[in-house]
Amino acid sequence: MRIDIVSIFPEYLAPLELSLVGKAREAGIVDIRVHDLREFATDKHRSVDDTPYGGGPGMVMLPEPWGAALDAIRTSVEQPPVLVIPSPSGYQFDQEAAAEVSDIEHVVIACGRYEGIDSRVAEHYAGRDDWAGVREYSIGDYVLAGGEAAALAMVEAAVRLKPGVLGNADSAVDDSFSKVDGAALEGPVFTRPPAWRNLEVPDVLLSGDHARIDAWRRQQAEERTRARRPDLPNP
């Protein structure tokens, strides 16, 4: 899997060199390349934004540098990439979307700033035969200063689903939103010591009775889902 990320703050993506994603890069499971959008600006100030047509607050990112950057990335590969644009007005990026992105061979993430990227960029690349489509995703019902934090979240969510990234493949199966047991959220988890600051691990987890443990975990997951996320499916 290859992921190209374009941003005016490429240093913001440095955490992708760490932890699971960093190890996946070292192992050759994923190839992540970060590009500075300002390198594709043409004026002496390396401008990437201008005032919005129709008036209003803020600035809008210019289409010209984005077109140059995306075209340059496209010419470096044979496989048509999918363009992903983090946006508060995008479709919800959930676990299902993460799994879909994880299966894409080449993803290009365009990190917007200010009021966003000129909408013609998404329209243009959605209509090109040498691209595999455009997806706009929102990671939550809030607004960030830019797409970089969303890109970090989306890359980690997708990469950890690639075979060989997690030490134990069952970890992804038991995650929240996996819906293996019906409940959307994972229940509480515990480790050593059995007692900590007058709080004890539930006896059932120390019983060795795996049937009882599985039933308890399902019950806890269902109760947590009902209490915290009543909007999600729950048996």
C-alpha positions in Angstrom: 0.0 0.0 0.0 1.2 3.5 -0.9 0.0 6.7 0.8 1.0 10.1 -0.4 0.1 13.1 1.8 0.1 16.7 0.6 0.2 19.5 3.2 1.6 23.0 3.8 2.9 21.6 7.1 4.7 18.4 6.2 6.4 18.3 9.6 2.9 17.8 11.1 3.0 14.3 9.7 6.2 13.2 11.6 4.3 10.9 14.0 3.8 8.6 11.1 7.4 7.5 11.6 6.5 6.2 15.1 4.7 3.2 16.6 2.8 0.7 14.5 2.7 2.9 11.4 6.4 3.5 11.6 7.1 -0.2 12.0 4.8 -1.0 9.1 6.9 1.5 7.0 10.1 -0.2 8.0 8.7 -3.6 7.2 7.6 -2.5 3.7 3.9 -3.0 4.4 3.1 0.6 3.6 5.0 3.3 1.7 4.2 6.7 3.0 5.4 9.9 1.3 4.8 13.4 2.5 4.8 16.4 0.1 5.0 20.1 0.7 2.2 21.9 -1.2 4.2 25.1 -1.3 6.8 23.5 -3.5 4.1 23.5 -6.3 3.2 27.2 -5.9 4.5 29.4 -8.8 4.8 33.0 -7.3 7.7 34.3 -5.3 5.6 34.2 -2.1 4.7 30.5 -2.6 1.0 31.4 -2.2 -1.5 28.7 -1.7 -4.7 30.6 -0.8 -6.8 33.6 -1.8 -10.0 35.3 -0.8 -13.3 33.4 -1.5 -15.5 34.3 -4.5 -18.8 35.7 -3.2 -17.2 37.2 -0.1 -17.1 35.8 3.4 -14.5 35.2 6.1 -11.3 33.2 5.7 -9.3 32.1 2.8 -9.7 29.3 0.2 -6.8 27.2 -1.0 -6.0 27.8 -4.7 -6.6 25.0 -7.2 -3.4 25.6 -9.2 -0.8 24.3 -6.7 -3.1 21.4 -5.8 -3.4 20.5 -9.4 0.3 20.6 -9.9 1.0 18.5 -6.8 -1.6 15.9 -7.6 -0.5 15.6 -11.2 3.1 15.1 -10.2 2.2 12.3 -7.8 0.0 10.7 -10.5 2.9 10.6 -13.0 5.1 8.7 -10.6 2.8 5.6 -10.4 1.0 3.2 -12.7 -2.0 2.4 -10.5 -4.8 5.0 -10.5 -4.9 6.4 -7.0 -7.9 7.4 -4.9 -7.9 11.0 -3.7 -9.0 11.4 -0.1 -9.9 14.9 1.2 -10.4 15.3 5.0 -13.3 17.7 5.4 -16.0 18.4 8.1 -18.5 18.3 5.3 -17.4 14.8 4.1 -18.9 11.4 4.7 -18.3 9.9 8.1 -14.9 8.1 8.5 -15.8 5.1 10.6 -14.3 1.6 11.0 -16.0 0.4 7.8 -14.4 3.3 5.9 -11.0 2.5 7.5 -11.3 -1.0 6.2 -12.2 0.2 2.7 -9.2 2.6 2.6 -6.9 -0.2 3.9 -7.8 -2.2 0.8 -6.8 0.5 -1.6 -3.4 0.1 -3.3 -2.6 3.8 -3.6 -4.2 6.6 -1.6 -3.4 10.3 -1.9 -4.5 12.5 1.0 -5.0 16.2 0.4 -4.8 18.2 3.7 -6.7 21.4 3.3 -6.4 24.5 5.5 -8.4 27.7 6.1 -11.9 27.4 4.6 -10.9 24.4 2.6 -9.7 23.6 -1.0 -11.3 25.1 -4.0 -14.2 22.7 -4.7 -13.1 22.4 -8.4 -10.2 20.2 -7.3 -12.4 17.4 -6.0 -14.7 17.8 -9.0 -11.8 17.7 -11.5 -10.2 14.5 -10.1 -13.5 12.8 -9.6 -14.0 13.1 -13.4 -10.6 11.9 -14.5 -10.2 8.3 -15.9 -6.6 8.1 -14.6 -7.8 8.5 -11.0 -9.9 5.9 -9.1 -12.2 8.4 -7.5 -12.4 11.1 -4.8 -13.6 10.5 -1.3 -14.2 13.3 1.2 -14.2 12.1 4.8 -15.0 13.7 8.2 -13.5 12.1 11.3 -16.1 13.8 13.6 -18.7 16.5 14.1 -16.2 19.3 14.8 -13.9 21.5 12.9 -10.1 21.3 12.9 -7.5 23.9 11.8 -6.5 21.7 9.0 -6.6 18.2 7.5 -3.3 17.0 9.0 -4.7 15.7 12.3 -7.5 13.9 10.4 -4.9 12.4 8.0 -3.0 11.0 10.9 -6.1 9.4 12.3 -7.2 8.0 9.0 -3.8 6.6 8.1 -3.4 4.9 11.5 -6.9 3.4 11.4 -6.4 2.0 7.9 -2.8 0.8 8.3 -3.3 -1.1 11.5 -5.8 -3.3 9.5 -3.2 -4.4 7.1 -2.0 -8.0 7.6 1.2 -8.1 9.5 0.9 -4.7 11.2 -0.6 -5.9 14.6 1.3 -8.3 16.7 -2.0 -10.3 17.2 -4.4 -10.2 14.3 -7.3 -10.9 16.7 -6.8 -7.5 18.3 -8.6 -5.9 15.3 -11.4 -8.4 15.5 -12.1 -7.4 19.2 -11.9 -3.7 18.6 -14.8 -1.3 19.2 -17.0 -1.0 16.1 -15.9 -4.5 14.9 -19.5 -5.7 15.7 -18.2 -9.3 16.1 -20.3 -9.8 19.3 -23.1 -7.5 18.2 -22.2 -4.6 20.4 -20.5 -1.7 18.8 -18.1 -0.7 21.7 -15.5 -2.8 23.4 -16.0 -3.4 27.1 -13.6 -2.6 30.0 -10.2 -4.3 30.1 -7.9 -5.1 33.0 -4.3 -6.4 33.6 -2.0 -6.9 36.6 -2.0 -6.3 39.5 -5.4 -7.9 40.6 -5.9 -5.0 43.1 -4.9 -1.4 42.6 -5.7 1.6 44.8 -8.6 -0.4 46.4 -10.0 -1.3 43.0 -10.1 -5.0 42.1 -10.3 -6.9 38.8 -13.7 -8.5 38.4 -13.7 -12.0 39.9 -15.1 -13.5 36.7 -11.8 -12.6 34.8 -9.8 -14.5 37.4 -12.1 -17.6 37.3 -10.5 -19.4 34.3 -14.1 -20.1 33.0 -13.8 -18.9 29.4 -17.5 -19.3 28.7 -18.4 -17.1 31.7 -15.7 -14.6 30.7 -17.0 -14.3 27.2 -20.5 -13.8 28.4 -19.4 -11.1 30.9 -17.5 -9.3 28.2 -20.4 -9.3 25.8 -22.7 -8.0 28.6 -20.3 -5.2 29.5 -19.9 -4.3 25.8 -23.7 -4.1 25.3 -24.2 -2.0 28.4 -21.4 0.4 27.5 -22.8 0.8 24.0 -26.3 1.5 25.2 -25.0 4.0 27.8 -22.4 5.9 25.7 -23.5 5.4 22.1 -27.3 4.7 21.9 -27.1 5.7 18.2 -25.0 2.6 17.4 -26.4 -0.9 16.7 -26.7 -3.0 19.8 -28.4 -6.3 20.4 
